[in-house]
Amino acid sequence: MGKDSTLCHARPVDCNPMSDHELLHHATTAAVKAGDLLRSGFGSTIDCRSKAGRHNLVTDYDVRCENLIIDMLKAVTPDASFLGEEGGSHGEGALQWVIDPLDGTVNFAHGIPIFCVSIAAVRNGAIVCGVIHNPLLNETFTVVRGAGAFLNGKRMHVSATATVDECILVTGFPYNVMENPLKCIQQFTAIVQRGIPVRRLGSAALDLAYLAAGRFDGFWEVALHPWDMAAGVLMVIEAGGMVTHYGGRAFVLQHDSIIASNSLVHAEMVEILELLQ
């Protein structure tokens, strides 16, 4: 036993033989439990502080939920590593849990009821399953690689909108928006000037989940972290959509730009955003 344990920590060997569906079960259980905590604290007095960047907040509920999720998942996958928004990276296992314990912290802190818990499992670099849980609406979006994406057990599919001008799009802005990275302000303005409805929810995870469910047709954002998008990216793909970085570059789970769509309007979205670079 000791020898096996040493090998597990010496190199990224997958010491967690669970199936992707089993991993999803544990992730969903943890997400719902964390969601219960968020629901109990929503609207109450919240301990809140600022991180780097304007309006980049963290609350005591972010930290409590992340600790709860890690404790629950570590109990069933002790050799896994963890990448969380609040706690950073821990461990070196081939199985990695990527966690955003409260996506939409600014909304939560201001009493705006749009936020969620997002958890994804990444095995040997590939996203294999994920869950995005909205505790206030009791909506649980789930996905397993190769097995489809679901909302409360019902299969999701992206929309059939064929042109960008017919779309309802969604986007977000970085905390350093005043520096206008990649001309994100001009991008937003140019799209709105075409008369295209654009929403701004304040939760990238929900943006992607709603895209997978056909509620939005496309999504773009200048730069997201892995925990913002890991679960949602797989949902969009499994629901029949497409995800790339700007310029149509193949998606890699890292801090980078993102374009996601129902696939039918993807090339047009890439072209529009590239013209503004």
KATA-V698361 format. One record per run of one state. SS is the DSSP state (h for helix, s for strand, l for the rest). FROM is the first residue (numbers start at 1). LEN is the number of residues. If there is no record, write none. Layout:
((SS	FROM	LEN) (SS	FROM	LEN))
//
This chain:
((l	1	1) (h	2	9) (l	11	9) (h	20	22) (l	42	6) (s	48	3) (l	51	6) (s	57	3) (h	60	17) (l	77	4) (s	81	4) (l	85	3) (s	88	3) (l	91	4) (s	95	9) (l	104	1) (h	105	5) (l	110	6) (s	116	8) (l	124	2) (s	126	9) (l	135	4) (s	139	6) (l	145	3) (s	148	4) (l	152	2) (s	154	2) (l	156	8) (h	164	3) (l	167	1) (s	168	4) (l	172	5) (h	177	3) (l	180	1) (h	181	13) (l	194	3) (s	197	3) (l	200	4) (h	204	9) (l	213	5) (s	218	7) (l	225	1) (h	226	13) (l	239	3) (s	242	3) (l	245	1) (h	246	3) (l	249	1) (s	250	1) (l	251	5) (s	256	6) (l	262	4) (h	266	10) (l	276	2))
//
